[in-house]
Amino acid sequence: MTNMRMTKYLLNNLILIFILFDLVSSYPGFCQSSENEIDKTVEKIHKRILTVDSHTDTPLNLMDNGFDISKMHKSTDDDSKYDFPRMKLGGLDAAFFGIFVPQGARTPAGNAKAKAKADRLFDTIYAVLDRYPGLAGLAVTPKDAYRLKRKGKRAIFIGIENGYPIGNDLSLIQAFYSKGARYITLCHTKNNDICDSSTDTVEFTGLSEFGENVVQYMNKIGMMVDVSHVSDKSFYDILAFSKAPVIASHSCARSICNNKRNMDDRMLQALAENGGVIQMCILSDYVKTPDPNPARDSARMELRRRYKNYETLPEAEQQNAHKEWNEIDHKFPEKLATVAEVVDHIDHIVKIAGINHVGIGTDFDGGGGVGGCFDVSEMKNITKELVKRRYSTRDIRKIWGGNLMRVMRKVVRVSRKLNPPCNC
Ligand SMILES: [Zn+2]
């Protein structure tokens, strides 16, 4: 056979193979079997790796006496997004339960009230873990989480959302650390004595003097500094001041969804240089800009007007406000972002900051939830999308908690360096 004839022969066969592949792959059973293969891969990955969600507001539900976290709930029934059976179903091994205290008056009385609320939330978490020792346990180190996973139990870490409960007393940081908290989100939606928030007016132009002491103190005792919610200027101040890597426990990429709560590309690069990690938030409004929904907006506005000064209201009133907020969401549903759009953010962060600086922090029970991952039982859908986009198991391990656990260990190592053993 001449070279020319040989080439023609090979080309014809190649075309035939392509036609056959096209025919087979268009047969419905083919896609089904490749979907099944992906599902099997996802199951294997979740068995092999530690999966960690760095932010949930579930303790707020636990304060509601009727809520039993050991039972499987339906988010369509009671708006809850988390319980132990659903964590297991979603292949989620560990979660940081948030001690969330909304910003109130920055006065001695306000600070005392905030601390009391934080203490009650800690007690609520302990009570649940005491009640169900066979289902879950407290984790304060990465080792604890791996040990609990091996025993088939859920690992519950604790993080504090809003530094408000420490008031002006640095020693309370140590007190909360001793109670098991391993990060503090320095502020929430309003400024506090520590720093400016991304959603409030400029007060300190970043970190306050007290805030500098807070960061320094957290570095010293080995507690992670969380930059979610802080203003851009606060973020850069914190990076300049912190001797340890920092985390953003629940934030997204601003160049994909333009929201002040998200981080722009320059911030993502700075975070990578700091050695920190941004935990992708799956709250729909941070994932994609919501479509206009004037009826819902005006209902929300009316509710805000009725529950003015929310932070100062008695707890029962606050719970009513929550309930009504959820009712509005049901009445005027928004078109939620999708899992694919969540992974678009991960793709972008990987491109800008690198695979070692991204993770997942859902904000479930605090507004989190997208189409295809509406509660914790659907967490594997994120892994499925990552597998479809050809992320390796090694990369998925990093995203699902490896990066966050690395930062946690590093923060402890830095604290040891800052506290050399005494030779006296
Ligand atoms: Zn938050």
Residues whose N, C-alpha, C, O or C-beta is under 5 A from the ligand:
A	BS01	ZN	none
